[in-house]
Amino acid sequence: MRILFAGTPAIAIPSLKTLSDMELEGEGVVLSGLLTRADAARRHGQVEPSDVSAVAFQLDKGRKESGLPFIVQLKSEKLDSRAREEVAALSPDLLVTFAYGRIFGPRFLALFPLGGINIHPSLLPKYRGASPIPAVILAGEKKTGVCIQLLAAEMDAGDIIAEAPLELSARETTQSLSEKSAITAAHLLRELLRNEDFASRINAARPQEGEPVYCRQIKKEDGLIDWSKNASQIDAQIRAFTPWPLSFTCRGKDTLIILEAEPLEAPPGMAIDAPPGTVLGTDKGRGILIQTGDGILAVSRLQWRTKKALDWKAFCNGERDFIGVRLGR
């Protein structure tokens, strides 16, 4: 079975590696090509390949040693007639996509005799859309998972072929949950493609059950902390927006980024009638204590935007007048 893989960010890397490994191990899979976003300016304005593209170049070393061809990379900005011609030349049977970032039209999908499948890091129909992992954390879900679905005309609305649940501890960040979801997705994809009767698995796909829940694209300004929210909500925001866009507040004109924190019950004897955003003091085991709209947030790691990240003790050593400050104004 010849497969074209479409993906762009780091979460798709283990699935790409799995397809290449299955070809190396003679498991009936041929990685006919990689479709990814075009190289773009990233760090310090330097043009760099996507995360998936960079790893494909690394995989080529092992493939060359094993006598396999290099991975053909297609980096079309538009899935137009030229892109379709490039794909058709690879004679793929199946499209496998994970966080590619574009919608596939009917003429493009018609190039694949077996159609297309999409990997999505949530338990559909919950959290359809571009940011399911942050959405899961923001919602305080106790369970999530990974689904493989048939590609459909409506985003993330396809029938489910396979899924794997993941229990949550309430301390995950988007970074840690993305890494866990990426590994789970790769295992699920291998299991699906190993099936001797892949076509029957496709035919047995089940419709999504329940009311859809949608999530939107995260924006940089979403990281601004609203101290009137309760401590658990702010904690969830900090974890959901790690590693991007990060959660931040201000002290006057200076931007302060909160990197790690947790909600905390007020220590005995501590006054809790301070306005939200007030730095109440410190706790030797938890960090800097900040009043929220309901409860206290214990901050253990933070940084000024233009400076390096510090643990709370080192930060306080350099900010002797920090206790009593009201953040967010």
C-alpha positions as CSV (number, residue, x, y, z in Angstrom):
1,M,0.0,0.0,0.0
2,R,1.5,3.3,-1.1
3,I,0.9,6.1,1.3
4,L,1.3,9.9,1.0
5,F,1.7,11.4,4.5
6,A,0.6,15.0,5.1
7,G,1.7,16.8,8.2
8,T,3.6,19.9,9.4
9,P,4.2,20.3,13.2
10,A,6.2,18.2,15.7
11,I,3.1,16.2,16.8
12,A,3.1,14.4,13.4
13,I,6.7,13.3,13.6
14,P,6.2,9.9,15.3
15,S,3.5,8.9,12.8
16,L,5.9,9.8,9.9
17,K,8.6,7.8,11.5
18,T,6.2,4.8,11.9
19,L,5.4,4.8,8.2
20,S,9.1,4.9,7.3
21,D,9.9,2.1,9.8
22,M,7.0,0.0,8.5
23,E,8.5,0.3,5.0
24,L,12.0,-0.6,6.3
25,E,10.6,-3.6,8.1
26,G,8.7,-4.9,5.0
27,E,5.2,-4.5,6.6
28,G,3.4,-3.8,3.3
29,V,3.7,0.0,3.5
30,V,5.5,2.2,1.0
31,L,6.0,5.8,2.0
32,S,5.5,7.3,-1.5
33,G,5.9,10.9,-0.4
34,L,5.5,13.7,2.2
35,L,3.2,16.6,1.8
36,T,4.0,19.5,4.2
37,R,3.9,23.2,4.4
38,A,6.5,25.3,2.6
39,D,9.6,26.5,4.3
40,A,8.9,29.6,6.2
41,A,10.5,32.3,8.4
42,R,10.6,31.0,11.9
43,R,13.3,31.8,14.5
44,H,14.9,35.2,14.1
45,G,13.4,35.5,10.6
46,Q,15.5,32.6,9.3
47,V,13.7,30.5,6.7
48,E,13.4,26.9,8.0
49,P,11.6,23.7,7.0
50,S,8.6,22.5,8.9
51,D,9.3,20.1,11.8
52,V,8.1,17.1,9.8
53,S,10.2,18.1,6.8
54,A,13.4,18.5,8.9
55,V,12.9,15.0,10.3
56,A,12.3,13.5,6.9
57,F,15.8,14.6,5.9
58,Q,17.1,12.7,8.9
59,L,15.1,9.6,8.0
60,D,16.7,9.7,4.5
61,K,20.0,8.7,6.0
62,G,18.7,5.4,7.4
63,R,16.6,4.8,4.2
64,K,19.7,5.2,2.0
65,E,21.6,2.7,4.1
66,S,18.7,0.2,3.7
67,G,18.5,0.8,0.0
68,L,15.2,2.7,0.1
69,P,14.7,5.9,-1.9
70,F,14.7,9.3,-0.2
71,I,11.3,10.6,0.9
72,V,9.8,12.8,-1.8
73,Q,8.8,16.0,-0.3
74,L,6.0,18.2,-1.8
75,K,5.8,21.7,-0.3
76,S,2.9,23.3,-2.2
77,E,1.3,26.3,-0.7
78,K,-1.9,25.6,-2.6
79,L,-3.4,22.2,-3.4
80,D,-3.9,23.3,-7.0
81,S,-3.6,21.5,-10.3
82,R,0.2,21.5,-10.2
83,A,0.1,20.0,-6.7
84,R,-2.4,17.4,-7.9
85,E,-0.1,16.5,-10.8
86,E,2.9,16.1,-8.4
87,V,0.9,13.8,-6.1
88,A,-0.5,11.8,-9.0
89,A,3.0,11.1,-10.2
90,L,3.7,9.3,-6.9
91,S,0.8,6.9,-7.5
92,P,-0.4,6.8,-3.9
93,D,-3.2,4.5,-2.7
94,L,-3.9,6.2,0.6
95,L,-3.6,9.7,2.1
96,V,-2.7,9.8,5.8
97,T,-2.8,13.2,7.4
98,F,-2.0,14.6,10.8
99,A,-2.0,18.3,11.5
100,Y,-1.3,19.3,7.9
101,G,-3.2,22.6,8.2
102,R,-5.2,22.7,5.0
103,I,-8.5,21.3,3.8
104,F,-8.5,18.7,1.1
105,G,-10.9,19.1,-1.7
106,P,-12.7,16.4,-3.7
107,R,-10.4,16.6,-6.7
108,F,-7.4,16.1,-4.5
109,L,-8.9,13.2,-2.6
110,A,-9.9,11.5,-5.8
111,L,-6.2,10.8,-6.4
112,F,-6.3,8.2,-3.7
113,P,-8.0,4.9,-4.5
114,L,-8.4,4.0,-0.8
115,G,-9.3,7.6,0.1
116,G,-7.9,9.5,3.1
117,I,-7.7,9.1,6.8
118,N,-6.9,11.8,9.4
119,I,-5.4,11.5,12.9
120,H,-6.9,13.9,15.4
121,P,-5.8,14.3,19.1
122,S,-9.1,14.2,20.9
123,L,-12.1,11.9,21.3
124,L,-14.3,13.1,18.5
125,P,-16.8,14.7,18.2
126,K,-15.4,16.7,21.1
127,Y,-12.9,19.4,20.2
128,R,-13.1,19.5,16.4
129,G,-10.8,22.1,15.0
130,A,-7.3,23.5,15.2
131,S,-6.5,23.4,18.9
132,P,-8.0,20.3,20.5
133,I,-5.2,19.8,23.0
134,P,-5.3,23.3,24.6
135,A,-9.1,23.0,24.5
136,V,-9.0,19.7,26.5
137,I,-6.8,21.3,29.2
138,L,-8.8,24.5,29.4
139,A,-12.0,22.5,29.8
140,G,-10.5,20.5,32.7
141,E,-11.3,17.2,31.0
142,K,-10.4,14.0,32.9
143,K,-10.0,12.0,29.7
144,T,-9.0,12.6,26.1
145,G,-7.6,10.5,23.4
146,V,-6.6,10.1,19.7
147,C,-8.9,9.2,16.9
148,I,-8.3,8.1,13.3
149,Q,-11.2,9.1,11.1
150,L,-12.1,9.1,7.5
151,L,-11.5,12.4,5.8
152,A,-14.8,14.2,5.2
153,A,-16.0,17.4,3.6
154,E,-16.6,19.0,7.0
155,M,-13.6,19.4,9.2
156,D,-13.1,16.5,11.7
157,A,-16.6,15.2,11.0
158,G,-15.5,11.9,9.4
159,D,-16.5,8.4,10.6
160,I,-14.2,6.9,13.3
161,I,-12.0,4.0,12.3
162,A,-9.9,3.6,15.4
163,E,-9.4,5.4,18.7
164,A,-7.3,5.2,21.9
165,P,-8.3,6.9,25.2
166,L,-5.8,8.8,27.4
167,E,-6.4,9.5,31.1
168,L,-5.4,12.9,32.4
169,S,-3.8,13.9,35.7
170,A,-4.8,17.6,35.6
171,R,-1.1,18.6,35.4
172,E,-0.5,18.2,31.7
173,T,0.7,21.0,29.6
174,T,-0.1,21.3,25.8
175,Q,3.6,20.3,25.3
176,S,3.5,17.2,27.4
177,L,0.1,16.1,26.2
178,S,1.1,16.7,22.6
179,E,4.1,14.4,23.1
180,K,1.9,11.7,24.6
181,S,-0.7,12.0,21.9
182,A,1.9,11.9,19.2
183,I,3.3,8.5,20.5
184,T,-0.3,7.2,21.0
185,A,-1.2,8.2,17.4
186,A,1.8,6.4,15.9
187,H,1.0,3.2,17.7
188,L,-2.6,3.4,16.7
189,L,-1.7,4.1,13.0
190,R,0.7,1.1,13.0
191,E,-2.0,-1.2,14.4
192,L,-4.5,0.0,11.8
193,L,-2.2,-0.4,8.8
194,R,-1.0,-3.8,9.9
195,N,-4.5,-5.1,9.6
196,E,-4.6,-7.7,6.8
197,D,-8.0,-6.5,5.8
198,F,-7.6,-2.8,5.8
199,A,-10.5,-2.2,3.5
200,S,-12.9,-3.9,6.0
201,R,-11.7,-1.6,8.7
202,I,-12.6,1.3,6.5
203,N,-16.0,-0.1,5.8
204,A,-16.6,-0.7,9.5
205,A,-16.0,2.9,10.4
206,R,-18.7,4.2,12.7
207,P,-20.3,7.7,12.7
208,Q,-19.3,10.1,15.5
209,E,-21.7,10.0,18.4
210,G,-22.9,13.0,20.4
211,E,-23.1,16.7,20.0
212,P,-19.9,18.2,18.4
213,V,-17.8,20.6,20.4
214,Y,-15.6,23.0,18.5
215,C,-12.3,24.7,19.3
216,R,-10.9,27.8,17.7
217,Q,-7.4,28.8,16.7
218,I,-5.3,30.1,19.6
219,K,-4.0,33.7,19.3
220,K,-1.1,35.3,21.0
221,E,-3.3,37.7,22.9
222,D,-5.2,34.8,24.5
223,G,-2.3,34.4,26.9
224,L,-3.2,37.5,28.8
225,I,-4.1,36.5,32.4
226,D,-7.4,37.7,33.8
227,W,-6.8,37.7,37.6
228,S,-10.5,37.9,38.3
229,K,-10.8,34.2,37.2
230,N,-10.4,31.5,39.8
231,A,-7.1,29.9,40.5
232,S,-8.0,26.6,38.8
233,Q,-9.0,28.4,35.6
234,I,-5.7,30.4,35.5
235,D,-3.7,27.3,36.2
236,A,-5.4,25.5,33.3
237,Q,-4.7,28.5,31.0
238,I,-1.0,28.4,32.0
239,R,-0.7,24.7,31.2
240,A,-2.8,25.0,28.0
241,F,-0.7,27.8,26.6
242,T,2.7,26.0,27.2
243,P,4.7,26.2,25.1
244,W,2.7,28.8,23.0
245,P,1.6,31.5,23.3
246,L,2.5,31.4,27.1
247,S,0.5,33.1,29.8
248,F,1.4,36.6,30.8
249,T,0.5,39.6,32.9
250,C,2.0,43.0,33.5
251,R,3.5,45.2,36.2
252,G,3.2,48.7,34.8
253,K,4.7,48.6,31.3
254,D,6.7,45.4,32.0
255,T,5.4,42.0,30.8
256,L,5.7,39.1,33.2
257,I,5.4,35.5,31.9
258,I,4.1,32.9,34.2
259,L,5.6,29.6,33.2
260,E,4.6,27.1,36.0
261,A,2.0,27.4,38.8
262,E,-0.7,25.5,40.6
263,P,-3.8,26.4,42.5
264,L,-3.4,26.5,46.3
265,E,-5.7,26.7,49.3
266,A,-5.0,29.7,51.4
267,P,-2.5,29.0,54.2
268,P,-4.0,29.3,57.7
269,G,-4.1,32.9,59.0
270,M,-3.5,34.5,55.6
271,A,-5.8,37.3,54.6
272,I,-7.6,36.6,51.4
273,D,-9.5,39.9,50.8
274,A,-6.8,41.4,48.6
275,P,-7.7,42.4,45.1
276,P,-7.1,39.8,42.3
277,G,-3.6,40.0,41.0
278,T,-2.1,41.0,44.4
279,V,1.2,39.3,45.3
280,L,0.4,38.1,48.8
281,G,3.8,36.5,49.8
282,T,5.7,33.3,49.3
283,D,5.4,29.7,50.5
284,K,8.7,27.8,50.9
285,G,7.3,24.7,49.2
286,R,5.1,26.2,46.5
287,G,6.4,29.6,45.5
288,I,5.0,33.1,45.0
289,L,1.4,33.4,46.2
290,I,-0.9,35.5,44.0
291,Q,-4.6,36.3,44.8
292,T,-7.1,35.4,42.1
293,G,-10.8,36.0,41.9
294,D,-11.3,32.8,43.9
295,G,-8.3,31.1,45.5
296,I,-4.6,31.5,45.4
297,L,-2.2,30.7,42.6
298,A,1.3,29.5,43.6
299,V,3.8,30.4,41.0
300,S,7.0,28.4,40.9
301,R,8.7,29.6,37.6
302,L,8.4,32.9,35.8
303,Q,10.3,35.5,33.8
304,W,10.3,39.0,32.6
305,R,9.7,39.0,28.8
306,T,13.2,40.2,28.0
307,K,15.0,38.1,30.6
308,K,15.7,34.4,31.2
309,A,13.3,32.1,33.1
310,L,13.9,31.7,36.8
311,D,12.6,29.7,39.7
312,W,10.6,31.7,42.2
313,K,13.4,32.0,44.8
314,A,15.9,33.4,42.3
315,F,13.2,35.7,40.9
316,C,12.4,37.1,44.3
317,N,16.0,37.7,45.1
318,G,16.2,40.1,42.2
319,E,12.8,41.7,43.0
320,R,12.9,42.7,46.6
321,D,9.8,44.8,46.4
322,F,7.7,42.3,44.6
323,I,5.5,41.3,47.6
324,G,2.4,43.5,47.7
325,V,2.5,44.4,44.0
326,R,-0.8,44.1,42.1
327,L,-0.2,42.5,38.7
328,G,-2.3,43.2,35.7
329,R,-2.3,47.0,36.0
